[in-house]
Amino acid sequence: TGYHNISIRIGNGREGWPEAMPFDAVVTSAAPAEIPPGLIEQLAPGGRLILPLGVEEQHLVMVQHHETGYHLRQLLPVRFVPSTSIRRLMPILGKIETDANTRAGIVHLDHSKW
């Protein structure tokens, strides 16, 4: 039972996953101000990237890789959390440890910096 063709990576989503490219589809769940170039470059021909895009005003967009280049299509207005660098959050979040067994990040919050 379950899915057998799914792989998960913990890391900076803005950089994509160069070691596993090309991708037929990429979906993001946080809104960058601009489309990260790495995500587009990792699309296979015919591949699609679906992501929320924008800061104050956001739209769900689809970027499709065609033989002649890339085509961007605006789908609908949305509101997602912003995509942000973990380095920018470090002064607020505190220290991050990695659990070697699960490869998950454990964040220790420093509430005094809020």
Order of alpha helices (4+ residues) and beta strands (2+ residues): beta-alpha-beta-beta-beta-alpha-beta-beta
